[in-house]
């Protein structure tokens, strides 16, 4: 049987993710809140490529948080998968589901969504109740990686040095305020750069020119 924490002197903030999940499953809402706070940046990292391509930043972040909470409440330590891996899968799965629904509706830009950070797991990578990760066709993976690399390379060629730096931090999940502090520029300047990057990504997708490496 899994022990929630081998060292009872540890505070909740010091506990490992897996231990906190055990406490959260037992009804400890503080443990759940700590995990949600701990993985807030991961949610932003997963959602941001889709925002750049045409999604709504706040909506996608909220949907990603739904996936994170699902991970906290459904994580099973006996499956021998780290919580971080499971959380990322749940977050991405939720985002992909929302994007598919949006594409079936009338949000055309979302129908063209491609993840710019080439996630290792797709929405079918983890099946609830089993420790087996679904197998993807290696050729499909190669095509996805090549297309993603070409798109990102094409976009970066159109960015200024400042925009390229902002893009890197942005895809890492930093907030505009955090990026501004890092690069020593006003938050508004960073936000303006993100909007310029979005326009250039849209132009790249509309042109269909993603063949250059």
MIDOSE-1310 file (N, C-alpha, C; in nm, 2 decimals, decimal comma, always signed):
residues 213
xxxx	+0,08/-0,12/+0,00/+0,00/+0,00/+0,00/+0,09/+0,12/+0,00; +0,05/+0,22/-0,08/+0,13/+0,34/-0,09/+0,11/+0,43/+0,03; +0,22/+0,48/+0,08/+0,22/+0,57/+0,20/+0,22/+0,71/+0,14; +0,12/+0,79/+0,20/+0,11/+0,92/+0,15/+0,24/+1,00/+0,17
xxxx	+0,31/+0,98/+0,28/+0,43/+1,05/+0,30/+0,52/+0,97/+0,40; +0,64/+0,94/+0,36/+0,72/+0,86/+0,44/+0,78/+0,94/+0,56; +0,78/+1,07/+0,55/+0,83/+1,16/+0,65/+0,72/+1,25/+0,70; +0,66/+1,21/+0,81/+0,55/+1,29/+0,87/+0,58/+1,43/+0,91
xxxx	+0,71/+1,47/+0,92/+0,74/+1,60/+0,96/+0,74/+1,70/+0,84; +0,72/+1,65/+0,72/+0,72/+1,74/+0,61/+0,58/+1,82/+0,60; +0,59/+1,94/+0,56/+0,47/+2,02/+0,54/+0,40/+1,98/+0,41; +0,28/+2,02/+0,39/+0,22/+1,99/+0,26/+0,29/+2,04/+0,14
xxxx	+0,34/+2,16/+0,16/+0,42/+2,23/+0,05/+0,55/+2,15/+0,02; +0,60/+2,08/+0,11/+0,72/+2,00/+0,09/+0,70/+1,86/+0,03; +0,58/+1,82/+0,03/+0,55/+1,68/-0,01/+0,56/+1,66/-0,16; +0,59/+1,54/-0,20/+0,60/+1,50/-0,34/+0,46/+1,51/-0,40
xxxx	+0,45/+1,53/-0,53/+0,32/+1,53/-0,60/+0,24/+1,41/-0,57; +0,30/+1,29/-0,58/+0,22/+1,17/-0,56/+0,16/+1,16/-0,42; +0,24/+1,21/-0,32/+0,18/+1,21/-0,19/+0,07/+1,30/-0,17; +0,08/+1,42/-0,24/-0,03/+1,51/-0,24/-0,16/+1,46/-0,31
xxxx	-0,14/+1,38/-0,41/-0,25/+1,32/-0,48/-0,32/+1,23/-0,39; -0,25/+1,15/-0,31/-0,31/+1,06/-0,22/-0,39/+1,13/-0,12; -0,34/+1,25/-0,07/-0,42/+1,33/+0,03/-0,54/+1,39/-0,03; -0,52/+1,44/-0,16/-0,63/+1,50/-0,23/-0,75/+1,39/-0,25
xxxx	-0,71/+1,27/-0,28/-0,80/+1,17/-0,30/-0,88/+1,13/-0,18; -0,82/+1,17/-0,06/-0,88/+1,14/+0,07/-0,97/+1,26/+0,11; -0,98/+1,36/+0,02/-1,06/+1,48/+0,05/-0,99/+1,60/+0,10; -0,85/+1,60/+0,10/-0,78/+1,71/+0,14/-0,77/+1,82/+0,03
xxxx	-0,85/+1,92/+0,04/-0,86/+2,02/-0,06/-0,74/+2,11/-0,06; -0,67/+2,13/+0,05/-0,55/+2,21/+0,05/-0,44/+2,14/-0,03; -0,43/+2,01/-0,02/-0,33/+1,93/-0,10/-0,36/+1,95/-0,25; -0,49/+1,95/-0,29/-0,53/+1,97/-0,43/-0,50/+2,11/-0,47
xxxx	-0,52/+2,21/-0,39/-0,49/+2,34/-0,43/-0,34/+2,36/-0,45; -0,26/+2,30/-0,37/-0,11/+2,31/-0,38/-0,07/+2,25/-0,52; -0,12/+2,13/-0,55/-0,09/+2,07/-0,68/-0,13/+2,16/-0,80; -0,25/+2,22/-0,79/-0,30/+2,31/-0,90/-0,21/+2,43/-0,91
xxxx	-0,16/+2,48/-0,80/-0,07/+2,60/-0,80/+0,06/+2,55/-0,86; +0,11/+2,44/-0,82/+0,24/+2,38/-0,86/+0,24/+2,36/-1,01; +0,13/+2,33/-1,07/+0,13/+2,29/-1,21/+0,06/+2,40/-1,30; +0,04/+2,51/-1,25/-0,03/+2,62/-1,32/+0,06/+2,66/-1,45
xxxx	+0,19/+2,66/-1,43/+0,27/+2,70/-1,54/+0,27/+2,59/-1,65; +0,26/+2,46/-1,61/+0,25/+2,36/-1,71/+0,12/+2,38/-1,80; +0,01/+2,42/-1,73/-0,12/+2,44/-1,81/-0,09/+2,55/-1,91; -0,03/+2,66/-1,87/+0,00/+2,77/-1,96/+0,09/+2,72/-2,08
xxxx	+0,19/+2,64/-2,04/+0,28/+2,59/-2,15/+0,21/+2,51/-2,25; +0,11/+2,42/-2,21/+0,04/+2,34/-2,30/-0,06/+2,42/-2,38; -0,12/+2,52/-2,33/-0,22/+2,60/-2,40/-0,17/+2,70/-2,49; -0,05/+2,76/-2,47/-0,01/+2,87/-2,54/+0,01/+2,85/-2,69
xxxx	+0,07/+2,74/-2,73/+0,08/+2,72/-2,88/-0,05/+2,74/-2,95; -0,16/+2,68/-2,89/-0,29/+2,69/-2,96/-0,34/+2,83/-2,96; -0,31/+2,91/-2,85/-0,35/+3,05/-2,85/-0,28/+3,13/-2,96; -0,16/+3,10/-2,98/-0,08/+3,17/-3,08/-0,14/+3,15/-3,22
xxxx	-0,20/+3,03/-3,24/-0,25/+2,99/-3,37/-0,39/+3,04/-3,39; -0,47/+3,06/-3,28/-0,60/+3,12/-3,30/-0,70/+3,10/-3,19; -0,66/+3,04/-3,08/-0,75/+3,01/-2,97/-0,76/+3,13/-2,88; -0,85/+3,12/-2,79/-0,86/+3,23/-2,68/-0,78/+3,19/-2,56
xxxx	-0,69/+3,27/-2,53/-0,59/+3,24/-2,42/-0,66/+3,20/-2,29; -0,75/+3,29/-2,24/-0,81/+3,26/-2,11/-0,90/+3,14/-2,12; -0,97/+3,12/-2,23/-1,06/+3,00/-2,24/-0,98/+2,87/-2,24; -0,87/+2,87/-2,32/-0,78/+2,75/-2,32/-0,71/+2,72/-2,19
xxxx	-0,67/+2,83/-2,12/-0,61/+2,81/-1,99/-0,71/+2,75/-1,89; -0,83/+2,80/-1,89/-0,93/+2,74/-1,81/-0,96/+2,60/-1,84; -0,97/+2,56/-1,96/-0,99/+2,42/-2,00/-0,87/+2,34/-1,96; -0,75/+2,39/-1,97/-0,63/+2,32/-1,93/-0,64/+2,29/-1,78
xxxx	-0,69/+2,39/-1,70/-0,70/+2,37/-1,56/-0,80/+2,26/-1,52; -0,91/+2,25/-1,61/-1,00/+2,14/-1,59/-0,93/+2,00/-1,60; -0,84/+2,00/-1,70/-0,77/+1,87/-1,72/-0,67/+1,85/-1,61; -0,61/+1,95/-1,55/-0,52/+1,94/-1,44/-0,60/+1,88/-1,32
xxxx	-0,71/+1,94/-1,29/-0,79/+1,90/-1,17/-0,83/+1,75/-1,19; -0,87/+1,72/-1,31/-0,90/+1,58/-1,34/-0,79/+1,49/-1,31; -0,66/+1,53/-1,34/-0,55/+1,45/-1,32/-0,52/+1,43/-1,17; -0,54/+1,54/-1,09/-0,52/+1,54/-0,95/-0,62/+1,43/-0,88
xxxx	-0,74/+1,43/-0,93/-0,85/+1,35/-0,87/-0,85/+1,21/-0,92; -0,78/+1,18/-1,03/-0,79/+1,05/-1,09/-0,65/+0,98/-1,09; -0,55/+1,05/-1,05/-0,42/+0,98/-1,05/-0,41/+0,86/-0,97; -0,35/+0,76/-1,02/-0,33/+0,63/-0,95/-0,19/+0,59/-0,95
xxxx	-0,13/+0,60/-0,83/+0,02/+0,58/-0,81/+0,06/+0,44/-0,85; -0,03/+0,34/-0,85/+0,00/+0,21/-0,88/+0,03/+0,18/-1,03; -0,01/+0,28/-1,11/+0,01/+0,27/-1,25/+0,16/+0,30/-1,30; +0,24/+0,33/-1,20/+0,39/+0,35/-1,23/+0,41/+0,46/-1,33
xxxx	+0,33/+0,56/-1,33/+0,35/+0,68/-1,42/+0,36/+0,80/-1,32; +0,45/+0,88/-1,35/+0,47/+1,00/-1,26/+0,35/+1,09/-1,27; +0,32/+1,16/-1,17/+0,20/+1,25/-1,17/+0,22/+1,36/-1,28; +0,34/+1,41/-1,30/+0,37/+1,51/-1,40/+0,33/+1,46/-1,54
xxxx	+0,37/+1,34/-1,57/+0,34/+1,28/-1,70/+0,19/+1,27/-1,71; +0,12/+1,21/-1,61/-0,02/+1,20/-1,62/-0,09/+1,33/-1,63; -0,05/+1,43/-1,55/-0,11/+1,56/-1,56/-0,10/+1,62/-1,70; +0,02/+1,61/-1,76/+0,04/+1,67/-1,89/-0,05/+1,60/-1,99
xxxx	-0,07/+1,47/-1,98/-0,16/+1,40/-2,07/-0,30/+1,44/-2,05; -0,34/+1,46/-1,93/-0,48/+1,50/-1,90/-0,51/+1,64/-1,95; -0,41/+1,73/-1,93/-0,42/+1,87/-1,98/-0,43/+1,87/-2,13; -0,34/+1,81/-2,20/-0,34/+1,81/-2,34/-0,47/+1,74/-2,40
xxxx	-0,51/+1,63/-2,33/-0,63/+1,56/-2,38/-0,75/+1,66/-2,37; -0,76/+1,73/-2,26/-0,87/+1,83/-2,25/-0,87/+1,94/-2,35; -0,75/+1,99/-2,38/-0,73/+2,09/-2,48/-0,77/+2,04/-2,62; -0,72/+1,92/-2,65/-0,75/+1,86/-2,78/-0,90/+1,84/-2,80
xxxx	-0,97/+1,80/-2,69/-1,11/+1,78/-2,70/-1,19/+1,91/-2,73; -1,14/+2,01/-2,66/-1,21/+2,14/-2,68/-1,18/+2,19/-2,82; -1,06/+2,17/-2,87/-1,03/+2,22/-3,00/-1,11/+2,14/-3,11; -1,13/+2,01/-3,09/-1,21/+1,94/-3,18/-1,35/+1,98/-3,18
xxxx	-1,40/+2,01/-3,06/-1,54/+2,06/-3,05/-1,55/+2,19/-3,12; -1,45/+2,28/-3,10/-1,46/+2,41/-3,16/-1,45/+2,40/-3,31; -1,37/+2,31/-3,36/-1,36/+2,29/-3,51/-1,49/+2,24/-3,57; -1,57/+2,16/-3,49/-1,69/+2,11/-3,54/-1,80/+2,22/-3,54
xxxx	-1,77/+2,33/-3,46/-1,86/+2,44/-3,45/-1,83/+2,54/-3,56; -1,79/+2,66/-3,52/-1,76/+2,76/-3,63/-1,64/+2,84/-3,60; -1,55/+2,78/-3,52/-1,42/+2,85/-3,49/-1,32/+2,81/-3,59; -1,32/+2,86/-3,71/-1,23/+2,81/-3,81/-1,08/+2,81/-3,77
xxxx	-1,03/+2,92/-3,71/-0,88/+2,92/-3,68/-0,84/+2,80/-3,59; -0,93/+2,76/-3,50/-0,89/+2,65/-3,41/-0,88/+2,52/-3,49; -0,95/+2,51/-3,61/-0,95/+2,39/-3,69/-0,81/+2,37/-3,75; -0,73/+2,47/-3,75/-0,59/+2,47/-3,80/-0,49/+2,45/-3,70
xxxx	-0,53/+2,43/-3,57/-0,44/+2,43/-3,46/-0,33/+2,32/-3,47; -0,21/+2,36/-3,45/-0,10/+2,26/-3,45/-0,01/+2,30/-3,33; +0,02/+2,20/-3,24/+0,11/+2,24/-3,13/+0,25/+2,27/-3,17; +0,30/+2,39/-3,13/+0,43/+2,43/-3,17/+0,54/+2,37/-3,09
xxxx	+0,51/+2,30/-2,98/+0,61/+2,24/-2,90/+0,62/+2,09/-2,91; +0,56/+2,03/-3,01/+0,57/+1,89/-3,04/+0,56/+1,80/-2,91; +0,44/+1,80/-2,86/+0,42/+1,71/-2,74/+0,45/+1,57/-2,76; +0,51/+1,50/-2,67/+0,54/+1,36/-2,68/+0,41/+1,27/-2,67
xxxx	+0,32/+1,32/-2,59/+0,19/+1,25/-2,58/+0,08/+1,32/-2,65; -0,01/+1,24/-2,71/-0,13/+1,30/-2,77/-0,25/+1,27/-2,69; -0,37/+1,30/-2,73/-0,48/+1,29/-2,65/-0,52/+1,14/-2,62; -0,46/+1,05/-2,69/-0,50/+0,91/-2,66/-0,38/+0,83/-2,59
xxxx	-0,29/+0,91/-2,54/-0,17/+0,84/-2,49/-0,19/+0,77/-2,36; -0,29/+0,81/-2,28/-0,31/+0,74/-2,15/-0,46/+0,70/-2,15; -0,48/+0,57/-2,11/-0,61/+0,52/-2,10/-0,64/+0,50/-1,95; -0,75/+0,56/-1,90/-0,79/+0,55/-1,76/-0,80/+0,40/-1,72
xxxx	-0,74/+0,37/-1,61/-0,75/+0,23/-1,56/-0,65/+0,14/-1,61; -0,55/+0,18/-1,69/-0,45/+0,10/-1,74/-0,32/+0,17/-1,74; -0,20/+0,10/-1,73/-0,07/+0,16/-1,73/-0,01/+0,16/-1,86; -0,08/+0,11/-1,96/-0,02/+0,10/-2,10/-0,05/+0,23/-2,17
xxxx	+0,06/+0,28/-2,24/+0,05/+0,40/-2,32/+0,02/+0,35/-2,46; -0,08/+0,42/-2,52/-0,12/+0,38/-2,66/-0,01/+0,40/-2,76; +0,00/+0,31/-2,86/+0,11/+0,32/-2,95/+0,06/+0,40/-3,07; +0,14/+0,50/-3,12/+0,11/+0,57/-3,24/+0,20/+0,52/-3,35
xxxx	+0,15/+0,54/-3,47/+0,23/+0,50/-3,59/+0,35/+0,59/-3,59; +0,47/+0,53/-3,59/+0,60/+0,61/-3,59/+0,60/+0,71/-3,71; +0,55/+0,67/-3,83/+0,55/+0,75/-3,94/+0,46/+0,88/-3,92; +0,35/+0,86/-3,85/+0,27/+0,98/-3,81/+0,34/+1,07/-3,72
xxxx	+0,42/+1,02/-3,63/+0,50/+1,10/-3,53/+0,60/+1,18/-3,61; +0,67/+1,11/-3,71/+0,77/+1,18/-3,78/+0,71/+1,29/-3,87; +0,60/+1,27/-3,93/+0,53/+1,37/-4,01/+0,49/+1,49/-3,92; +0,44/+1,46/-3,80/+0,40/+1,57/-3,70/+0,52/+1,65/-3,66
xxxx	+0,63/+1,58/-3,63/+0,75/+1,65/-3,59/+0,81/+1,74/-3,70; +0,81/+1,68/-3,82/+0,86/+1,76/-3,93/+0,78/+1,88/-3,96; +0,65/+1,86/-3,96/+0,56/+1,98/-3,99/+0,57/+2,08/-3,88; +0,58/+2,04/-3,75/+0,59/+2,13/-3,64/+0,72/+2,21/-3,65
xxxx	+0,83/+2,14/-3,68/+0,96/+2,20/-3,69/+0,96/+2,30/-3,80; +0,90/+2,27/-3,92/+0,90/+2,36/-4,03/+0,82/+2,48/-4,00; +0,70/+2,46/-3,94/+0,62/+2,58/-3,91/+0,69/+2,67/-3,81; +0,75/+2,62/-3,71/+0,82/+2,70/-3,61/+0,94/+2,77/-3,67
xxxx	+1,01/+2,70/-3,75/+1,13/+2,75/-3,81/+1,09/+2,87/-3,91; +0,98/+2,85/-3,98/+0,93/+2,95/-4,07/+0,89/+3,08/-4,00; +0,82/+3,06/-3,89/+0,77/+3,17/-3,81/+0,89/+3,25/-3,75; +0,98/+3,17/-3,69/+1,10/+3,24/-3,63/+1,18/+3,32/-3,73
xxxx	+1,18/+3,29/-3,85/+1,25/+3,36/-3,95/+1,19/+3,50/-3,97; +1,06/+3,51/-3,93/+0,99/+3,64/-3,95/+0,99/+3,73/-3,83; +1,05/+3,67/-3,72/+1,05/+3,75/-3,60/+1,18/+3,83/-3,58; +1,16/+3,94/-3,51/+1,28/+4,02/-3,47/+1,35/+3,95/-3,36
xxxx	+1,47/+3,99/-3,32/+1,54/+3,93/-3,22/+1,46/+3,93/-3,08; +1,40/+4,05/-3,06/+1,32/+4,06/-2,94/+1,20/+3,97/-2,94; +1,13/+3,96/-3,05/+1,01/+3,87/-3,06/+1,05/+3,73/-3,05; +1,16/+3,69/-3,10/+1,21/+3,55/-3,09/+1,24/+3,51/-2,94
xxxx	+1,29/+3,61/-2,87/+1,32/+3,59/-2,73/+1,19/+3,58/-2,65; +1,10/+3,66/-2,68/+0,97/+3,66/-2,62/+0,89/+3,53/-2,64; +0,90/+3,48/-2,77/+0,83/+3,36/-2,80/+0,89/+3,24/-2,72; +1,02/+3,24/-2,70/+1,08/+3,13/-2,62/+1,03/+3,13/-2,48
xxxx	+1,03/+3,25/-2,42/+0,98/+3,25/-2,28/+0,83/+3,23/-2,27; +0,76/+3,27/-2,37/+0,61/+3,26/-2,37/+0,57/+3,11/-2,38; +0,64/+3,04/-2,47/+0,61/+2,90/-2,49/+0,65/+2,82/-2,36; +0,74/+2,87/-2,29/+0,78/+2,81/-2,16/+0,68/+2,83/-2,05
xxxx	+0,58/+2,91/-2,08/+0,47/+2,92/-1,98/+0,48/+3,04/-1,89; +0,58/+3,13/-1,91/+0,59/+3,25/-1,83/+0,48/+3,35/-1,86; +0,43/+3,42/-1,76/+0,33/+3,52/-1,78/+0,40/+3,64/-1,84; +0,32/+3,73/-1,90/+0,38/+3,85/-1,96/+0,45/+3,94/-1,86
xxxx	+0,40/+3,94/-1,74/+0,47/+4,01/-1,63/+0,60/+3,95/-1,60; +0,61/+3,82/-1,59/+0,73/+3,75/-1,56/+0,83/+3,77/-1,68; +0,78/+3,76/-1,80/+0,87/+3,78/-1,91/+0,93/+3,93/-1,91; +0,84/+4,02/-1,88/+0,88/+4,16/-1,88/+0,99/+4,18/-1,77
xxxx	+0,98/+4,12/-1,66/+1,08/+4,13/-1,56/+1,21/+4,07/-1,60; +1,20/+3,95/-1,67/+1,32/+3,88/-1,72/+1,40/+3,96/-1,82; +1,32/+4,02/-1,92/+1,39/+4,10/-2,03/+1,41/+4,24/-2,00; +1,35/+4,29/-1,89/+1,37/+4,43/-1,85/+1,29/+4,53/-1,94
xxxx	+1,17/+4,48/-1,98/+1,08/+4,57/-2,06/+0,94/+4,58/-1,99; +0,86/+4,68/-2,03/+0,73/+4,69/-1,97/+0,64/+4,58/-2,01; +0,55/+4,53/-1,93/+0,45/+4,42/-1,96/+0,38/+4,45/-2,09; +0,34/+4,58/-2,11/+0,27/+4,62/-2,24/+0,35/+4,59/-2,36
xxxx	+0,48/+4,61/-2,35/+0,57/+4,59/-2,46/+0,58/+4,44/-2,49; +0,58/+4,36/-2,39/+0,58/+4,21/-2,41/+0,45/+4,17/-2,47; +0,33/+4,22/-2,42/+0,20/+4,18/-2,47/+0,19/+4,22/-2,62; +0,24/+4,34/-2,66/+0,24/+4,38/-2,80/+0,32/+4,29/-2,88
xxxx	+0,44/+4,24/-2,83/+0,52/+4,15/-2,90/+0,45/+4,01/-2,93; +0,37/+3,97/-2,82/+0,30/+3,84/-2,84/+0,19/+3,86/-2,95; +0,12/+3,97/-2,95/+0,02/+3,99/-3,05/+0,08/+4,00/-3,19; +0,20/+4,06/-3,21/+0,27/+4,06/-3,34/+0,31/+3,92/-3,38
xxxx	+0,35/+3,84/-3,28/+0,39/+3,70/-3,31/+0,26/+3,62/-3,36; +0,15/+3,64/-3,29/+0,02/+3,58/-3,33/-0,01/+3,61/-3,48; +0,01/+3,74/-3,51/-0,03/+3,78/-3,65/+0,07/+3,71/-3,75; +0,19/+3,69/-3,71/+0,29/+3,63/-3,80/+0,26/+3,48/-3,81
xxxx	+0,22/+3,42/-3,70/+0,19/+3,27/-3,71/+0,07/+3,25/-3,80; -0,03/+3,34/-3,79/-0,15/+3,33/-3,87/-0,12/+3,35/-4,02; -0,03/+3,44/-4,05/+0,01/+3,46/-4,18/+0,08/+3,34/-4,24; +0,17/+3,28/-4,15/+0,24/+3,16/-4,19/+0,14/+3,04/-4,23
xxxx	+0,04/+3,03/-4,14/-0,06/+2,92/-4,17/-0,14/+2,95/-4,29; -0,18/+3,07/-4,31/-0,26/+3,11/-4,42/-0,19/+3,09/-4,55; -0,06/+3,12/-4,55/+0,02/+3,11/-4,67/+0,05/+2,97/-4,71; +0,04/+2,88/-4,61/+0,07/+2,74/-4,63/+0,21/+2,71/-4,65
xxxx	+0,30/+2,81/-4,64/+0,44/+2,79/-4,66/+0,51/+2,74/-4,54; +0,51/+2,61/-4,51/+0,58/+2,55/-4,40/+0,68/+2,45/-4,44; +0,72/+2,46/-4,57/+0,80/+2,35/-4,63/+0,95/+2,38/-4,60; +0,99/+2,50/-4,57/+1,13/+2,53/-4,55/+1,17/+2,49/-4,41
x	+1,29/+2,44/-4,40/+1,35/+2,41/-4,27/+1,44/+2,52/-4,22
